[in-house]
Amino acid sequence: MIASGGPATPTELSADLGITRQGASKHLASLVEAGILDAERSGREVRYALVRGGLQPGSEWLTQVGDQWDRRLDSLKRHVRR
C-alpha cells in the first residue's frame, strides 16, 4: 500500500487492512529494520515511506536463488531423461 499510495501512518494502514494499529506498527517497524521503509515522526504520528531502492537487495537475492534452482532443476531433468 505504501509503494502504490505513498507514505502512511499505522492508523491509516490498519483501517484499510483490517488489522490493529499495534499490529501494523510492529510490521512497519520490522520493515524499517530491514531497510525497506523509513519512519518520520511528526508529533504523535509516525509516517512510513518506502526507501528508494529498498527492495532491490531482496529482488537481487530472489533472482540469484531462482537462477540456482533453474540450473539444479535442468540438471535433474537431464539426469531423469537418461
Secondary structure, 3 states (H helix, E strand, C coil): CHHHHCCECHHHHHHHHCCCHHHHHHHHHHHHHCCCEEEEEECCEEEEEECCCCCHHHHHHHHHHHHHHHHHHHHHHHHHHC
